[in-house]
Amino acid sequence: MITTDDVRAFALALPEVTEFSHHRFRVPGFKVRGTTFAGLEKGETSAVFCLSAEQSAAAVAAEPAIYEEVRRPTNPPSFLGVRTDLSRISRERARELVELAWRNKAPKRVVTAYDVGSVPQ
């Protein structure tokens, strides 16, 4: 099973990532440049990754027992990402989800610098 420490290690290995404690739920979350891209849920057996609507829909369609689309309870509800059952994914898939979420929220120049192996200034 993927643990909090696994998700933390994958997230903090990416550029400009900080960890925070969610103000309401008191669970670990991860931000890139102040924008949340992933967060664990109570019990830390599931996580929400801020994937695109298309990426999330594809994951849910392929494996609905593992993934669930998440929307903020606003009016109208806004798309947030995909809830993932951490006990049912591999380390490689967890790393992939963290990076996809990071890429969706990181500034383009940070992603570009990461892809070419340099550090943004």
Secondary structure by P-SEA (a helix, b strand, c coil): cccaaaaaaaaaaccbbbbbccccccbbbbbccccccccccccccbbbbbccaaaaaaaaaaccccbbbbbcccccbbbbbbbbccccccaaaaaaaaaaaaaacccaaaaaaaaaccccc
